[in-house]
């Protein structure tokens, strides 16, 4: 039984050798699992009730609401595939100029207004935070110099 499973996995590896992106690296599964569980629950995924025992001096039964692990794994695969695909496409666009930039990603999502609006909003918030940190550092330096 083990021989047949290893034989099929070696066939799948040999079949995927035409796609260098899949064979050149192996990603760690479950890297985004906790975040995706929280996001899926927050967006209304039906909870899978899991009973967990936590022991201190007494045994408590705690009811945890989490999406099914299989569902989380599937969503994680979809997300990683999408992000990887977008990164490769952006890299192709950026290679014409010799470097990868934020504008390459914005160019890719230009036809999807909700994504484009959210990205521009997040980029402007990032700039505001950067300026606020810089102003805070300047204020801190002024306080240190007056003392």
C-alpha positions in Angstrom: 0.0 0.0 0.0 2.9 2.4 0.8 4.5 1.6 -2.5 1.5 2.6 -4.5 1.1 5.9 -2.6 4.8 6.8 -3.1 4.6 5.8 -6.7 1.7 8.1 -7.3 3.4 11.0 -5.5 6.6 10.5 -7.6 4.4 10.5 -10.7 2.8 13.8 -9.6 6.2 15.3 -8.9 7.5 14.2 -12.3 4.3 15.6 -14.0 4.7 18.9 -12.3 8.4 19.3 -13.3 7.2 21.4 -16.3 6.1 24.1 -13.8 9.3 25.3 -12.1 7.4 27.6 -9.7 5.8 24.6 -7.9 9.0 22.5 -7.6 11.4 25.3 -6.8 10.0 25.9 -3.3 7.9 24.3 -0.7 5.7 26.5 1.5 4.8 25.8 5.1 1.2 24.8 5.4 -0.8 26.4 8.1 1.1 29.7 8.1 -2.1 31.7 7.8 -4.4 29.3 9.5 -5.2 31.2 12.7 -5.7 34.5 10.8 -8.0 32.8 8.3 -10.0 31.1 11.0 -10.7 34.4 12.7 -11.5 36.1 9.4 -13.8 33.3 8.3 -15.6 33.3 11.6 -15.9 37.1 11.5 -17.4 37.0 8.0 -20.0 34.6 9.1 -18.7 31.1 8.4 -20.8 28.5 10.3 -18.8 27.6 13.4 -17.6 24.1 14.0 -18.1 23.6 17.8 -15.0 22.2 19.3 -14.8 21.1 23.0 -11.5 21.7 24.6 -10.5 20.9 28.2 -8.2 23.4 30.0 -6.8 22.2 33.3 -5.8 24.5 36.2 -7.0 23.3 39.6 -10.3 22.2 38.1 -11.2 21.0 34.6 -13.1 23.5 32.6 -14.9 22.7 29.3 -14.5 25.5 26.9 -16.6 25.9 23.8 -14.5 27.1 20.9 -16.2 28.2 17.6 -13.9 27.6 14.7 -14.4 26.8 11.0 -13.7 23.3 9.8 -9.9 22.7 9.4 -10.4 21.3 5.9 -12.2 24.5 4.9 -9.5 26.7 6.4 -6.8 24.6 4.5 -8.7 25.0 1.3 -9.1 28.8 1.7 -5.4 29.0 2.6 -4.5 27.2 -0.6 -6.7 29.5 -2.7 -5.3 32.7 -1.0 -1.6 31.5 -1.4 -2.2 30.6 -5.0 -3.9 34.0 -5.7 -1.1 36.0 -4.0 1.6 34.0 -5.7 0.0 34.4 -9.1 -0.4 38.2 -8.6 3.2 38.5 -7.4 4.5 36.6 -10.5 2.4 38.8 -12.8 3.6 41.9 -11.1 7.1 40.7 -11.4 6.7 40.2 -15.2 5.4 43.8 -15.5 8.1 45.2 -13.3 10.9 43.3 -15.1 10.3 45.6 -18.1 11.4 48.5 -15.9 14.0 46.5 -14.0 12.2 46.6 -10.6 9.0 45.7 -8.9 6.9 48.4 -7.4 3.5 49.0 -5.8 2.2 50.5 -9.1 2.7 47.1 -10.7 0.2 45.6 -8.3 -2.2 48.5 -8.7 -2.0 48.1 -12.5 -3.0 44.4 -12.2 -6.1 45.3 -10.1 -7.1 48.4 -12.1 -10.2 46.7 -13.5 -11.5 45.6 -10.0 -12.7 48.9 -8.4 -13.3 47.5 -4.9 -9.8 46.0 -4.7 -8.3 49.1 -6.2 -10.1 51.4 -3.8 -9.1 49.3 -0.8 -5.5 49.2 -1.8 -5.3 52.9 -2.4 -7.0 53.5 1.0 -4.5 51.2 2.7 -1.6 52.9 1.0 -2.7 56.3 2.0 -3.2 55.1 5.6 0.3 53.6 5.5 1.7 57.0 4.4 -0.3 58.8 7.2 1.1 56.4 9.8 4.6 56.9 8.4 4.3 60.7 8.7 2.8 60.4 12.2 5.7 58.2 13.4 8.2 60.7 11.9 6.4 63.6 13.6 6.5 61.7 16.9 10.2 61.0 16.6 10.8 64.7 15.9 8.8 65.7 19.0 10.6 63.2 21.1 14.0 64.5 19.9 12.9 68.1 20.8 11.8 67.0 24.3 15.1 65.2 24.8 17.1 68.2 23.7 15.3 70.7 26.0 15.9 68.5 29.1 
